Every structure is written in C-alpha cells, then in structure tokens.
Amino acid sequence: MIALKVKLVDHEGKKPPDGALVAPINCFPMAMFRQVRLYLNDVEVSTSDHGAYPLRSYTNLSLNYGMGDRHGWLEMFGYYGDPAGV
C-alpha cells in the first residue's frame, strides 16, 4: 500500500489565496506519477511508457469500466466523469 501526502502550491511554492477555487485532476493518484516501473525480485516486469502513464491509466479506466463502476468505487479512487456525458 502506498500513502501519499500532498501539498497544494503555485509555481513559486506559495499556497493559493484564500477563496481560490482549486480541484484535483481526474484520477489524481495516477496523474501524480510520470512513469511507473514494477520490480519483482529485483527484475523489472513492466515496460517503459515514456511518460504516458497518466494518460494510459485514465484511458484504461474510461474504456474498461461501466457507468456503475464509474459512479461507485472508481470515485473513491479519484475518477469523476465528464459532466458532458461520461
């Protein structure tokens, strides 16, 4: 299990002003990592995706899970559908 502690700051490292409207990106835990490599017994078992991990993860969730999942357990994972339809 991985636990993440995050802090919201602007490009200068300062916290946003009071009353600022901010929200995380869709599938926030996946979007935090540019590349993920998986090792088992010191052997890499994943393939390099050249920084496409966040897009690949979002596409996987969007195409492989139904509406019930999207409005259920995937919301706990940070997935929120596009208000225009998904």
Number of C-alpha atoms within 10 A of each C-alpha: 3 3 6 8 4 7 7 11 11 9 6 6 9 9 12 12 9 6 6 8 7 8 8 10 13 17 20 15 15 20 18 13 12 13 15 16 10 11 10 8 6 7 8 11 11 11 10 13 12 9 12 14 18 20 13 14 13 16 11 11 15 15 8 8 11 12 11 9 13 19 14 13 11 17 14 11 14 16 22 16 15 8 6 5 5 11
